[in-house]
Amino acid sequence: MKTASTNQNRSRRSRSREYLTQPEVKRFLEAAKTQGRNPARDYAMMLLTYQHGLRCSELTGLRLSDVDLTERTININRLKSSISGRHPLFTGEARAIRDWLTVREAMEPDTDALFVSEQRRPLSRATVDLLVKTIAEAAGLGKLNVHCHMLRHSAGYSMINRGIDIRTVQTHLGHARIDNTVRYTALDHAKLKNLF
């Protein structure tokens, strides 16, 4: 009898890697702008997930009160014993959130969740997983078996490979222990060409 753990391990083995490269992230985010019935919401969600290294449950747990567009900040409530904190809004995020809030206001949801479904309820993990897969397929990334947590890993690898200090990456991702951050220090093979 197959267990959920067995299926999860098999799924992990079938992935070629646990992160997207910068060009792949760009394709993914571009696809999020045009796919599905609510591209304003989906693009804002995927942009925040990637740029803040959010876990799926951290994304779905965002509240309207977590966002301050005047101060251009967002409160990230980390889970799994990670360290929460206030982050600045990065490139494109304020506009993406404003675009989504315009759509959200017209929906008149009876919840303070930042992101809601067409039924005007907070999004479930299953819905986010499906959205990520749909966007990945549209971006031509279906073979990579993209999932929400892969965007978090992509943020970590991207920051390290752009030369961001490992302690800054640790703080940004909310890791309580630096050994959780060290995994992202694997270099791109292209960087090895100029070592000698």
N, C-alpha and C positions, 0 to 999 in steps of 0.2 A: 504494500500500500504506500502510495506517494504522500509525503507530508508537504506542508507549505514551505518548510525549510529546504527540503530537497529541490522543490520547484524553483525556489529563490536562488539556490546555489547554481542550478543548471542555467538559469537566466543570466546570472553574473558571468558564467563561463562563456556564454554565447556572445557577450559583448566584446568588441575588439578593444575598448578602453572605457574608462570611467569619466571622461571629460570631452568637451568639444573644443576644437581649436578656435582661434579668433575669427578666421573667415567663416567657420561653421556657425559660430554664435551670431555673426552678422546676418547670415542667411536665415537662421532661425528667427531672429527678431524681425527681419523684414517680412517673413512669411506671417508672423503673428499680426502684423498690421493689416493684412488683407484676408485672412482665413476666418471662416466661421461666421456666426450671426452677430457676434459682438466684438469686432476687432479693437475697438477703443479699450474695452475692459481687458481683453486678452493680451494686447501689447503692453499695457501698463503693468499687468501682473507679471509677465515674463521678463520685462525690463527690470522691475524691482527684484524679482527672484534672482536673476543673474547678478546684478550690480551690488546687491547686498548679501549674496550668498545665503538666501533664505531656504530653510527646509519647507516642505509642503505645508506642514501644520503651522509654521510661523507665518507663511503667506496667508493661509485661510483665517488665521487668528488676528490679522490686522484690523484695527478699528478706525473709524473716521477721526477719532480723537488722537490717534497716533501720528497723523499728518498735520504739519503746520506749514502751509504754503507761503505764509508771510515771512516766516523765519527760514523757510526752505530746509526743513528738517523732517525726519521721520523717526519715530520711536520703534526700535526693533526689540521685540520681546522674545528672547531666545529660549529654546527648550533644551531638554537633555542635559541639564546642569551646565549649560553654556552661559556666558555673560551677556546680559542685555545691555542696551545703551541707545543713545540718540545718535543718529547718523545724519550727515548732510545729504540733501537730495543732489544726485549727480546729474550729469549731462542728459538732457531730454526728459528727466523724470517729472519735474514740475508740470511741464506741458502735457505729458501723457496722463498724469493724474487729473489735471483740470479737464481734459477732454473726456475722461471716463466719468468724472463727477457730474458733468453736464448730462450725460446719458443716464447716470444713476438717479439723479434728481427727478428726471421725467418718469422713472419707474416707480417712485414713491415707495421704496421698500420699508417694511416695519422692522428694521434691524439696524444696529450701528456698525455692522460688518462693512469694511471698506469695499470688498468685492462680493457681489451677489449674483445669483443665477437668474435665469429668465422668470423663474417662479418667485423672484424677489426674496430669496432666502440665502443665508450664507452658503458659500460653495463647499462641497464635500471634497475629500481627498480623491475619490474616484473620478469626480468631474474634472479636477485639475489634471490627473493622470491622463485622462482621455484627451483633454485639450493639448497637452504637451505632445502626445503621440501624433495627433492630427496635424499640429503645426510642423512637427519634425518631418512627417511624410510630405507635406506641401513644400518643405524646404529641400527635399531630396536627401534627407538624413535618416530615413526609415530603417536602413540596414544597421544603424548604430544602436538601435533599441533605446532611444533617448527617453529619459524619465526625469522627473522634477529634481531629484537630488543631484543629477548629473550637472545641472546648471550651477549648483553650489560648488561642486568640484571644479567646474570650468572657471569659476571666479577665482578660486584658490590658485590653480595652475597659471592662469593669466597674470595675476598679480606678481607671483614669484618670477615668472619668465619675463616680466617687464622690469624686473629689478627692484620691486617693492620689498622693503625690509621685512624679514620674517616675523618680527614682533608686531609690526603694523598689520600684517595679514592675520596674525593670531587675534589681535584686538578686533579687527573688522569682522571676522567670522565668528567671534565670540567664544573661541576655544579657551576653556579653563586651563588646559595643559598644552604646552608647546609641542609635545610629541604628536598631537592630533594635527598640527600644522605642518610638521616636517614632511609628511607624505607628499606635499605639493612641491618639494624642492627637486623633484625629478626634472632634469633639463630636457628641452626640446633637442632632438638629435642634431638639428641644424646648428645649434649653438656649439656643439662639440667640434665643428669643422675648424674653427679658428683658435683652438687652445694652444697649438704648437706651430 
